Amino acid sequence: MKYLAPTLIAPECHAPGCHHDGDQYQMVKCRGCGHWFCPEHLASEDDRRDIALVNSGVRGLAYYMGRCPSCRQQLQLRQPVDSAWLR
């Protein structure tokens, strides 16, 4: 049986002025815009709650997905957290 080496991706952070790069277990891919971000740019508790490990279907390749602050803000503008206005 042949052992296949795991696939490793090393994206660079998309935040302006940040050139931090890491492997797929350090970086988070945004569900909204598709860009990658380092942990420093997803620092709030809300961001961490939204992050989940995704199995890509390719053997040895999994990565984290979440939402960047910009996409989260756009989502909140479309879907207000306070539903009192529905009454």
Secondary structure, 3 states (H helix, E strand, C coil): CCCCCCCCCCCECCCCCCCCECCCCCCEEECCCCCEECHHHCCCHHHHHCCEEEECCCCCCEEEEECCHHHHHHHHHHCCCCHHHHC
